[in-house]
Amino acid sequence: MAWTREPLTEPELDDLLDAADGRDLDHQVTIYTLAHTGLRADELAHLRDDWIDWQAERLRVPPAEGEWTPKTEHSARTIPLKHPGTVRRLRDYFSYHEAYDATRQTVTNRVKRVAAETDLRKKITPHVLRHTYGTLIAARGATPQYIRQTMGHADLSSANDYLQYAGTQLDAEAEELW
C-alpha cells in the first residue's frame, strides 16, 4: 500500500461535500461523483449521459468510445450509483448537458478550488477521492471482488490494499474511542 496521499476519512469527506454544496453544480458533480464512484479524473472528464442507466442507477464506463480510451482494459466497468446526493446532482446536470465535457485539468482544478474552501490539511486531488471511495466501501464491508470490479483494477491486490487501509483506520478509531 504505497499511496502518495492518504484517502479522506468520512468526517473529512463530509467537510469537502459541504464545501462543494456552496459552489455551482459543475463543482458539486465533480466532488460528489469522484467521491462516490471511484472514477478517475479522465473518466469523469469524458462522462456522457448515455453512460448512465438512470432506471437501474448504474454508471457504465465503456471500453472505448470515439476519442475516449480507458486507462486499461479493466477500466471498462459498471459502477452502482447508490449515493442519493450524487444521483440527484448527476440528474440535474444531465438534464441540461449531454456530456460532462471537461478536461482532466478542469476536474483537478475544481477539486482544488473546493478543497481550498475547507480547513483540511491534506492535499486533495481527484485520485485522493478515488482512494476515499475505495476505503469507504471497504470499511462498509465490500468484498475484494466488488472493490476490484467497481474501481476497474486488474487483480485483487489493489482491492486488498483498500481493505487493509480501512482496517487500519478502524483500529485507529477504536483506540480513540477506548
Salt bridges, closest charged atoms under 4 A:
GLU10 OE1 - ARG140 NH2 2.91
GLU12 OE1 - LYS122 NZ 2.81
ASP21 OD1 - ARG89 NH2 2.74
ASP24 OD1 - HIS27 ND1 2.64
ASP26 OD2 - ARG110 NH2 3.64
ASP42 OD1 - HIS46 ND1 3.52
GLU43 OE2 - ARG40 NH1 3.04
GLU43 OE1 - ARG77 NH2 2.85
ASP50 OD1 - ARG48 NE 3.42
ASP53 OD2 - ARG58 NH2 3.49
GLU65 OE2 - ARG48 NE 3.54
GLU117 OE2 - ARG23 NH1 2.56
